[in-house]
Amino acid sequence: MDTVGDRAATLILRAWVEPTAAPGLRVRIIPLTDAGPDNPLVVSTVDEACAAVRGWLDGLTRTVG
Protein backbone atom coordinates (compact mmCIF):
# COMPACT_ATOMS: atom_id res chain seq x y z
CA MET A 1 0.00 0.00 0.00
CA ASP A 2 1.34 3.44 -0.85
CA THR A 3 1.13 6.10 1.81
CA VAL A 4 2.44 9.63 2.01
CA GLY A 5 5.15 10.58 4.49
CA ASP A 6 2.69 11.31 7.30
CA ARG A 7 1.13 7.84 6.82
CA ALA A 8 -2.12 9.16 5.42
CA ALA A 9 -4.21 7.29 2.90
CA THR A 10 -7.63 7.50 1.28
CA LEU A 11 -10.39 4.92 1.12
CA ILE A 12 -13.58 5.63 -0.80
CA LEU A 13 -16.82 3.81 -0.03
CA ARG A 14 -19.77 4.11 -2.37
CA ALA A 15 -22.90 2.42 -1.06
CA TRP A 16 -26.25 1.90 -2.76
CA VAL A 17 -29.32 -0.31 -2.53
CA GLU A 18 -30.50 -2.40 -5.44
CA PRO A 19 -34.21 -2.91 -4.74
CA THR A 20 -34.53 -5.94 -7.04
CA ALA A 21 -31.56 -7.87 -5.58
CA ALA A 22 -31.25 -9.67 -2.27
CA PRO A 23 -29.93 -8.48 0.13
CA GLY A 24 -29.86 -5.33 -1.99
CA LEU A 25 -26.96 -3.53 -0.34
CA ARG A 26 -23.86 -3.00 -2.46
CA VAL A 27 -20.71 -1.24 -1.29
CA ARG A 28 -17.81 -0.50 -3.60
CA ILE A 29 -14.61 0.03 -1.62
CA ILE A 30 -11.78 1.77 -3.44
CA PRO A 31 -8.38 2.33 -1.84
CA LEU A 32 -6.46 5.19 -3.45
CA THR A 33 -2.70 5.29 -3.90
CA ASP A 34 -0.43 7.87 -5.45
CA ALA A 35 -0.82 5.90 -8.70
CA GLY A 36 -4.64 6.01 -8.55
CA PRO A 37 -7.33 3.48 -7.57
CA ASP A 38 -6.01 0.13 -6.33
CA ASN A 39 -7.95 -3.17 -6.38
CA PRO A 40 -11.57 -2.09 -5.82
CA LEU A 41 -13.76 -4.48 -3.86
CA VAL A 42 -17.55 -4.88 -3.93
CA VAL A 43 -19.35 -6.34 -0.93
CA SER A 44 -23.02 -6.84 -0.12
CA THR A 45 -23.32 -6.81 3.67
CA VAL A 46 -22.55 -4.36 6.43
CA ASP A 47 -20.30 -6.93 8.11
CA GLU A 48 -18.27 -7.42 4.90
CA ALA A 49 -17.89 -3.65 4.50
CA CYS A 50 -16.77 -3.26 8.12
CA ALA A 51 -14.29 -6.13 7.77
CA ALA A 52 -12.84 -4.58 4.61
CA VAL A 53 -12.43 -1.18 6.27
CA ARG A 54 -10.88 -2.79 9.37
CA GLY A 55 -8.43 -4.73 7.19
CA TRP A 56 -7.47 -1.59 5.32
CA LEU A 57 -6.93 0.35 8.56
CA ASP A 58 -4.89 -2.52 10.01
CA GLY A 59 -2.75 -2.47 6.88
CA LEU A 60 -2.25 1.27 7.18
CA THR A 61 -1.02 0.99 10.75
CA ARG A 62 1.39 -1.82 9.76
CA THR A 63 2.82 0.07 6.77
CA VAL A 64 6.35 1.24 7.33
CA GLY A 65 6.68 4.84 6.11
N, C-alpha and C positions, 0 to 999 in steps of 0.2 A: 504494500500500500504506500502510495506517495503522500507525504505530509510536508507542510512548510516548516521552516525552522522553529516556529513556536508550537509545533505539534498540533496544528489545527487541520481540520478536514471537513468536507461537506458531504452530507448524505441527504438525498432528495427522496421523499415519499409522496407518491401520488395515489390516492385512494378513491375508489368509486364503487358504486353498487350496480350490478347488472340484474335487473328485476326478473329476467327470464332464466337465470342460472342459479343453481343451488351450490353453495350457500349464498351466492350473490356478491359477496365482498371480494374485491380485487385490490391488491396493493402492489404497485410497482416501486421497487426500491433501487435507487441508482446512486452508487458511490461515485463521487467525482475526484479525479486526480488532476495533476497539472496537465496531463495529456488529454483530458476530457473524461467522458463517462467510462466506467469500468465495470464490466460484468453485471448488467442489470438482472434483478431477480423479481419474479412475480409470485406472490403468495395469495392465499384465499381465506386465511383465518387471522383473527387478532393475535392468537398465540404464535403463529408462524411469523407474523410481522414483528412482534416483540422479540422473538428469538433472533431474528435477523439483525435487528437494531442492536441487541445486546452483544451479538457476535462481532458486529462492526466496531462497537465501542471497546470491547475487550481487545480487539486487534489494534485499535488506535493506542490504547494504553501500553501495549506490548511493543509497539514500533519504536525502534531506536532511531532518534533524530539524527 
